[in-house]
Structures are given as structure tokens and as C-alpha cells.
């Protein structure tokens, strides 16, 4: 049996990576978001995966990274908007002091 399992979903197979494979792929992704051809070949032999599987894993991982980045950006934008809304509403109903110029 190979180092990875396949699960059948309709007409396509979905690869379920082992913990070791995911660990190695994540480490490589942390080094570089884009894998070189020689490194892809080396990982392919070391992890018993095809180069195509590694290429697609990297594509999917970059998509996940973009999605997470966008989500973080949206959350921080919302928090910023909420804090500015809170600042403007906190002054509502409070009169600011009036200053008069005195003449001598």
C-alpha cells in the first residue's frame, strides 16, 4: 500500500495526506510559497507523492493563505470601523464646553 490513502468522492479521488506528508509540505511552504522544480522532484521521492500532487497541494495552500489573509484584513477593517463609530457616538448628547472671550 502507498504512503497515502485515497477516499472516493463521486468520480474523483481525494488524497488524504499523512501527518508526515503534511508536516513536510507545510515546512517547505514556510520556506517558499512557490516550489522549485528540483525541490518538487526531491519532495516527490521523499514523500511518495507525484510531482503533480505536490504542485496542486502548493496551489491549494496559496489559495488558503490568500483566503486567510483576506479574512484577517476584513476583520481588522471591521474592528477599525467599529472603533471609529464608537468614538463618534460616545460624544453624542454631551455638550462641549463653551468658551467666551472677555473684553477688558
N, C-alpha and C positions, 0 to 999 in steps of 0.2 A: 504494500500500500504506500502511496506517496506521502510526503510530509504535510500535505494539506487536504482538507476534506471538501467535498462538493455537496451543495444542497440543491435539490431540484426546485426551481420555481418556473412553472409553465414549461416553455421550450428552451429555456436558457439555464445554464448552471451558474450559481453564485459561489464564488470562492470564499471559504471561511478560513482565514489565516490563523496559524498557530500563534501562541503568545510570543514565541521566539521570533517568528517572521515579522509580526507587528512591531516588536521591540527594535529589531534591526532596521526595518523600513523607517520607523519614526526617528531613530538616531540619524540615519542618512538624510532624512528630510530636514532635521535641525541643522545639519551641516550645510546643506544646499537645497533650495526649493526645486531646483532643476537638476536631474541626474545626468551625468555624462554617459556616453556610450560605453567606455571601458568599465566604469563603475557599475553600470546596469548589468553588464555581462558577468562581472565578478559576483554581484549580489545574486544573480540568477543561479549560478552554480552553487553558491554557498547556502542559499535558502530553498533550493529545489523548486524554483518558480520559473516560469518562462519570462523572457525579457518583455514580452507584451503585457503580462500580468503586472510586472513591476512598473512599466510605463503608465498603465492605466491606474495603478494604485497612486502614483505620484500626481496624475491629473486630478483624480478624485480628492486627494489630500489638499491640493492647492485650492480646489473649489470649496472645500470645507473651511480652509483658512480664510478665504475671502468672505464667506458667509459669516464666520465668527467675528471677523474684523468689522463687517457692516453692522452686525447686531450690537457690538460694543459701541460703535460710533453712534448708532441710533439711540441707545440707552443714555449715553453721556449727553447727547443733544437734548433729549427729553428732560434730563435732570437739570441741565442748564436753563432750559425754558421754564421749568417749574420753579427754579430758584429765582429767576427774574420776575416771574408772575407773583411769587410770594413777596418779593421786595416791594413791588408796586402796590399790592393790595394791603400790605402791612401799614402803609401810610394813609390808607383810605379812612376818612372820618376823623382824622387827627388834624387839628388846625396847627399850622406852623405859627411861631410867634411873630407878632407884628412889631416892626421897629419904626419909631417916629424920629424924624430929625427935629432937634430942638434948635430954636433960634435965640440968639442972645441979644 
